[in-house]
Amino acid sequence: MAVKAGFRLGVYVCKDLEIIDFAAPYGVFSVARRFDPELDAFFVAESLRPTQTQAGFTVLPNYAFADQPDMDAFLIPGGFGTRQELNNGRLHDFIRGLPQKTLLVSVCTGSWIYGRMGLLDGRAATNRKEPDRLEASNMGKVPIDRLAEIAPACRISRARVVDSGRIITGGGIASGMEVGFHLLRRAGYDEAFISEVARVMEYAKAYEGYRGDIEYDRAPGNAA
């Protein structure tokens, strides 16, 4: 597959997102730009107001929904904020309005949004498998089990990354690294390029260990 020149990744930001969920894939693109400056990553939000994610980490979005930025991929991170976004009609409308060429991507509980919208029906998808103390108690639910509840027509996978064509989902928080690398793969970069990015990030051993933990779901209708 030829490299998609100027591949652009838009990362959604809203209140109370998990920092690594969006920082990891964004960071992969940041380092990859040292080898190909045409790569781009930026933040998208409902408005251009500063957005406070977990632990007081504040992000200034580059684009608002109304700007309708051109994107090759749109990524929804996870975190406590995801729970508030499940029924965010403005976000759902924005996603539905994206061109068919735009990949829909998530890390961790970001896949809940696509599940609530019915976009995971008939597809495989993944989510975080390791619960925190509340989720492990009788008052909570493991996030991957919650995905099964939100999207009963989705086939739940325990892979670190699931590629079902247009929709790509990542597992737990740190899987955002592998999602970032896989997006480079979907953009057409070869393994030598991706491995070199991982080496510069001093992530080579982890990349070698995780790069095969990908499930490709190419069921009829799940075209890229």
C-alpha positions in Angstrom: 0.0 0.0 0.0 1.3 3.4 -0.9 1.9 6.0 1.8 -1.0 8.4 2.2 0.8 11.8 1.8 0.0 14.2 4.6 -2.0 11.7 6.8 -3.9 13.8 9.3 -5.0 12.5 12.7 -7.7 14.4 14.6 -7.9 13.6 18.4 -11.1 14.4 20.2 -10.8 16.2 23.6 -13.4 16.7 26.2 -13.5 17.0 30.0 -12.0 14.3 32.1 -10.3 12.2 29.4 -7.4 9.9 30.4 -4.2 11.7 29.5 -2.3 8.7 28.1 -5.2 7.7 25.9 -4.7 10.7 23.7 -1.1 11.6 24.5 0.3 8.2 23.4 -1.0 8.1 19.8 -0.4 11.9 19.5 3.2 11.3 20.7 3.7 8.5 18.1 2.8 10.9 15.4 5.0 13.6 16.9 8.1 11.4 16.7 7.1 10.0 13.3 7.1 13.6 11.9 10.8 13.7 12.4 10.9 11.2 9.5 8.0 12.5 7.5 7.1 16.2 8.3 3.9 15.9 6.3 2.3 13.8 9.0 -0.1 15.8 11.2 -1.9 15.4 14.5 -4.2 17.9 16.2 -7.0 18.3 18.8 -10.7 18.6 18.0 -13.4 19.7 20.4 -16.9 21.0 20.4 -15.6 24.6 20.8 -12.2 26.2 21.0 -12.3 26.7 24.8 -9.5 25.2 26.9 -10.4 21.6 27.9 -9.4 20.1 31.3 -8.7 16.4 31.1 -7.7 14.1 34.0 -5.5 15.5 36.8 -6.0 19.1 35.7 -4.1 18.6 32.4 -5.5 21.3 30.1 -5.6 21.1 26.3 -6.2 23.9 23.9 -8.1 22.5 20.9 -6.9 23.3 17.4 -10.3 23.0 15.8 -14.0 23.1 16.8 -16.7 20.9 15.3 -17.9 23.8 13.2 -14.5 24.1 11.5 -14.9 20.6 10.0 -11.2 19.9 9.7 -10.1 17.5 7.0 -9.0 14.3 8.7 -7.8 10.8 7.6 -8.6 9.5 11.1 -10.7 10.7 14.1 -9.7 9.3 17.5 -11.8 9.2 20.6 -9.8 8.6 23.8 -11.3 7.0 27.0 -11.5 8.0 30.6 -14.1 9.2 33.0 -15.2 11.8 30.4 -16.3 9.1 28.1 -19.2 8.3 30.3 -20.5 11.9 29.8 -20.1 11.6 26.1 -22.2 8.5 25.6 -25.3 10.6 24.9 -23.6 13.7 23.5 -25.8 14.2 20.4 -23.4 16.9 19.0 -20.5 14.5 19.1 -22.6 11.8 17.5 -23.8 14.2 14.7 -20.2 15.2 14.1 -19.1 11.6 13.7 -22.0 10.8 11.4 -21.1 13.8 9.3 -17.5 12.7 8.7 -16.6 11.4 5.2 -16.6 7.7 4.7 -12.8 7.9 4.1 -12.2 9.0 7.6 -11.1 6.2 9.9 -13.0 6.0 13.2 -10.6 5.2 16.0 -10.7 4.8 19.8 -8.5 4.0 22.7 -9.9 2.3 25.8 -13.5 3.3 26.7 -13.7 5.6 23.6 -15.2 2.6 21.8 -18.3 2.9 24.0 -19.2 6.0 21.9 -19.2 4.0 18.7 -21.0 1.2 20.4 -23.8 3.5 21.6 -24.1 4.9 18.1 -24.6 1.3 16.7 -21.4 1.6 14.6 -19.9 -1.6 16.1 -22.8 -3.8 15.2 -21.5 -6.8 13.3 -17.9 -5.8 14.0 -15.2 -6.9 16.4 -14.0 -4.3 18.9 -12.0 -4.2 22.1 -11.7 -2.1 25.3 -9.8 -2.0 28.6 -9.7 -5.4 30.3 -8.1 -4.5 33.6 -10.5 -2.8 36.0 -9.7 -0.2 38.7 -10.9 -0.9 42.2 -14.3 0.6 41.7 -14.9 -1.3 38.4 -13.8 -4.5 40.1 -16.3 -4.1 43.0 -19.9 -5.0 43.0 -20.7 -1.4 42.2 -18.8 -1.4 38.9 -18.2 -3.3 35.7 -15.0 -4.1 33.8 -14.9 -1.7 30.8 -14.8 -4.5 28.2 -17.9 -6.1 29.7 -19.6 -2.7 29.7 -18.9 -2.5 26.0 -20.6 -5.8 25.5 -23.6 -4.4 27.4 -23.6 -1.1 25.4 -23.2 -2.9 22.0 -24.7 -6.4 22.2 -24.4 -6.8 18.5 -20.6 -6.2 18.6 -18.2 -9.2 18.8 -16.0 -8.5 21.8 -12.3 -9.1 21.2 -9.5 -9.2 23.8 -6.8 -8.2 21.3 -4.7 -5.1 22.0 -5.8 -3.5 18.7 -8.8 -4.5 16.6 -9.0 -3.3 12.9 -12.4 -3.9 11.5 -11.9 -1.8 8.4 -13.1 1.8 8.9 -13.2 1.3 12.7 -10.1 0.7 14.8 -10.3 0.1 18.5 -7.5 -0.1 21.2 -7.7 -1.9 24.5 -6.4 -0.4 27.7 -4.8 3.0 28.4 -1.3 2.2 27.2 -2.6 0.6 24.0 -2.8 4.1 22.6 0.9 3.5 21.6 0.0 0.5 19.5 -3.0 2.4 18.0 -0.6 5.2 17.0 1.7 2.7 15.3 -1.1 0.9 13.6 -2.4 4.2 12.2 1.0 4.7 10.6 0.5 1.2 9.2 -2.9 2.1 7.8 -1.4 5.3 6.4 0.9 3.0 4.3 4.2 3.2 6.2 6.2 0.0 6.2 7.4 -2.0 9.2 10.9 -0.6 8.8 9.6 3.0 9.2 7.4 2.1 12.2 10.2 0.1 13.9 12.5 3.1 13.5 9.9 5.4 15.1 9.6 2.9 18.0 13.4 2.7 18.3 13.7 6.4 18.6 11.0 6.4 21.3 13.0 3.7 23.1 9.9 1.5 22.7 11.5 -1.1 20.4 11.2 -4.1 22.7 7.6 -3.3 23.6 6.7 -2.7 20.0 8.2 -6.1 19.0 6.1 -7.7 21.8 2.8 -6.1 20.9 2.8 -5.6 17.1 1.3 -9.0 16.5 -1.5 -8.5 19.0 -3.8 -7.2 16.3 -7.1 -8.7 15.2 -8.2 -8.0 11.7 -12.0 -8.3 11.3 -12.8 -8.3 7.6 -16.3 -9.6 7.7 -18.5 -8.7 4.8 -19.4 -5.0 5.0 -16.3 -4.1 7.2 -14.3 -2.6 4.3 -11.7 0.0 5.0 
